[in-house]
Amino acid sequence: MATAGKQTPRERYRAQLRAEIKERAWEQIAAAGAPGLSLNAIAKQMGMSGPALYRYFASRDELITELIRDAYRSLADTIRTAAASGADLAALGRALRAWALDDPQRYFLIYGTPVPGYHAPDDITVIASEIMDALLDAAQPAVGPATAAAQDTSLESHLAEHRKWAEDHPASPAALRRALRFWTRLHGILSLELAGHFTGMGFDPAELYENELQHLTP
């Protein structure tokens, strides 16, 4: 039995094979999207039989789950690290864009079109909530009681009664509104940019994104 913090040669080999399988999976996703992911095709690329590869990932959904978990964990760590360094809401938005541009396929796997028939396990929702918690923390200080009272919109009233997405975070309705608008509007720009919809339009998407940040974080 391996001691704590130390892997046996067999465990290291298994970890290496799983990492290579995931690399091949990302290549497939880049070429054909997540719905086209095939464990048998990966096995063929790696010179393995299908049954041999299934010893490392029991199903396509298990492999997708691992990729999604890695993606969410990477983004959550990026946002949490930025927040811990004192980043405000605008800086968190810039960290999000940098992360997305670094690997568009990773971004689309978690924020693009859902994979037909796939349902993520609960632990992924927990990781995703870490990201929203950081945004809610950053959104809260900018909306004091006077500001919240002045912006008591119907959306804030609605969010005060429908805050399941914020879990147990104590954010005010104004902070909920601000964080939700921030999250949805920035993802709208990012999704269009990464999908190439701005290509040929003659403007810099970075300027559009920065302008949106300024409107969202006065």
C-alpha positions in Angstrom: 0.0 0.0 0.0 1.4 3.5 -0.9 2.2 5.8 1.9 0.4 9.2 2.2 1.7 11.6 -0.5 3.6 8.8 -2.3 2.4 6.9 -5.4 3.4 3.4 -6.4 4.7 2.9 -10.0 1.4 1.4 -10.9 -0.5 4.4 -9.5 1.8 6.8 -11.3 1.2 4.9 -14.6 -2.5 5.0 -14.1 -2.4 8.8 -13.4 -0.3 9.3 -16.5 -2.7 7.3 -18.7 -5.7 9.2 -17.3 -4.0 12.5 -18.1 -3.2 11.4 -21.6 -6.8 10.2 -22.2 -8.0 13.6 -21.1 -5.6 15.4 -23.4 -6.9 13.3 -26.3 -10.5 14.1 -25.2 -9.8 17.8 -25.4 -8.4 17.3 -28.9 -11.6 15.6 -29.9 -13.7 18.3 -28.4 -11.7 21.0 -30.2 -12.3 19.1 -33.5 -15.9 18.0 -33.1 -17.4 19.3 -29.9 -18.2 17.4 -26.7 -21.2 15.5 -28.3 -18.7 13.8 -30.7 -16.4 12.5 -27.9 -15.7 8.8 -28.4 -13.8 6.6 -25.9 -13.3 4.0 -28.6 -11.7 6.6 -30.9 -9.4 7.7 -28.1 -8.4 4.1 -27.4 -7.5 3.7 -31.1 -5.4 6.8 -31.1 -3.5 5.5 -28.1 -3.1 2.0 -29.4 -5.3 0.5 -26.8 -8.4 -1.7 -27.0 -11.8 -0.2 -26.0 -12.1 -2.5 -22.9 -8.6 -1.5 -21.8 -9.4 2.2 -21.9 -12.6 1.6 -20.0 -10.5 0.5 -17.0 -9.5 4.2 -16.7 -12.8 5.8 -17.5 -15.9 3.6 -17.2 -18.0 5.7 -19.6 -18.1 8.7 -21.8 -20.1 10.6 -19.2 -17.4 9.8 -16.5 -14.8 11.3 -18.8 -16.9 14.4 -19.6 -17.5 14.8 -15.8 -13.8 14.7 -15.2 -13.1 17.4 -17.9 -15.9 19.6 -16.6 -14.7 19.2 -13.0 -11.2 20.2 -14.1 -12.5 23.2 -16.0 -14.7 24.5 -13.2 -11.9 23.9 -10.7 -9.5 25.9 -12.8 -11.9 28.8 -13.1 -12.8 28.7 -9.5 -9.1 28.8 -8.5 -8.5 31.6 -10.9 -11.3 33.7 -9.5 -10.6 32.9 -5.8 -6.9 33.7 -6.2 -7.8 37.1 -7.8 -10.3 37.8 -5.1 -7.8 36.9 -2.3 -5.3 39.4 -3.8 -7.9 42.2 -3.4 -9.4 42.2 -6.9 -12.6 44.2 -7.3 -15.5 43.1 -9.5 -14.0 44.6 -12.6 -10.7 42.8 -12.0 -12.6 39.6 -11.5 -14.2 40.2 -14.9 -10.8 40.6 -16.5 -9.6 37.4 -14.9 -12.6 35.6 -16.3 -11.9 36.8 -19.8 -8.2 35.9 -19.6 -9.1 32.4 -18.4 -11.6 32.0 -21.2 -9.2 33.2 -24.0 -6.5 30.9 -22.7 -8.6 27.8 -23.6 -11.9 28.5 -25.5 -12.8 24.8 -25.6 -12.6 24.5 -21.8 -14.8 27.6 -21.6 -17.4 26.2 -24.0 -17.5 22.8 -22.3 -18.9 24.5 -19.1 -20.7 27.5 -20.6 -21.6 26.4 -24.1 -24.4 24.2 -25.4 -25.2 21.4 -22.9 -24.1 17.9 -24.0 -27.3 15.9 -24.9 -28.2 13.4 -22.3 -25.5 14.4 -19.9 -26.2 15.4 -16.3 -23.4 16.7 -14.1 -23.1 15.4 -10.5 -23.8 17.6 -7.5 -20.1 18.2 -6.6 -19.7 20.2 -9.8 -22.5 22.5 -8.7 -20.6 23.1 -5.5 -17.5 24.1 -7.4 -19.5 26.4 -9.6 -21.0 28.1 -6.5 -17.5 29.0 -5.4 -17.2 31.3 -8.4 -20.5 32.9 -7.8 -19.7 33.4 -4.1 -16.6 35.4 -5.0 -18.7 37.6 -7.4 -21.3 38.2 -4.7 -18.6 39.1 -2.2 -17.2 41.6 -4.7 -20.7 43.0 -5.6 -21.8 43.6 -2.1 -19.5 46.4 -0.9 -20.5 48.7 -3.7 -24.2 48.7 -2.8 -24.9 50.3 0.5 -28.4 50.8 2.0 -29.0 54.1 0.3 -28.0 52.8 -3.1 -30.0 49.6 -2.7 -33.1 51.7 -1.7 -32.7 53.9 -4.7 -32.5 50.9 -7.1 -35.3 48.8 -5.6 -36.3 47.4 -9.0 -38.8 44.7 -9.7 -35.8 42.4 -10.5 -34.4 43.0 -7.0 -37.8 42.1 -5.5 -37.9 39.0 -7.6 -34.4 37.9 -6.7 -35.1 38.5 -3.0 -37.6 35.7 -3.3 -35.8 33.5 -5.9 -32.2 33.2 -4.7 -31.6 29.5 -4.9 -28.7 30.2 -7.4 -26.9 32.2 -4.6 -27.2 29.3 -2.1 -26.7 30.6 1.4 -24.8 33.8 0.5 -26.1 36.8 2.6 -25.9 39.2 -0.3 -28.5 41.9 -0.4 -31.1 42.0 -3.3 -29.1 44.8 -4.9 -25.9 42.8 -4.8 -27.7 39.8 -6.2 -28.9 41.9 -9.1 -25.5 43.4 -9.7 -23.7 40.0 -9.7 -26.3 38.4 -11.9 -26.2 41.1 -14.5 -22.4 41.1 -14.4 -22.2 37.4 -14.9 -24.8 37.1 -17.7 -23.7 40.1 -19.7 -20.0 39.3 -19.6 -20.7 35.7 -20.6 -22.8 37.0 -23.5 -19.9 39.0 -24.9 -17.4 36.2 -24.2 -19.5 33.5 -25.9 -19.9 35.6 -29.1 -16.2 36.5 -29.2 -14.9 33.0 -28.6 -17.4 31.6 -31.2 -16.0 34.0 -33.8 -19.1 36.1 -34.3 -17.1 39.4 -34.0 -14.7 38.3 -36.8 -14.8 40.7 -39.7 -16.8 43.4 -37.8 -13.8 45.6 -37.6 -13.7 46.3 -33.8 -11.6 45.0 -30.9 -13.7 42.7 -28.6 -11.4 43.7 -25.8 -12.6 47.3 -26.0 -16.3 46.1 -26.0 -15.7 43.9 -23.0 -13.9 46.7 -21.1 -16.7 49.2 -21.9 -19.2 46.7 -20.5 -17.2 46.3 -17.4 -17.2 50.0 -16.9 -21.0 50.1 -17.2 -21.4 47.2 -14.8 -19.0 48.4 -12.2 -19.4 52.2 -11.9 
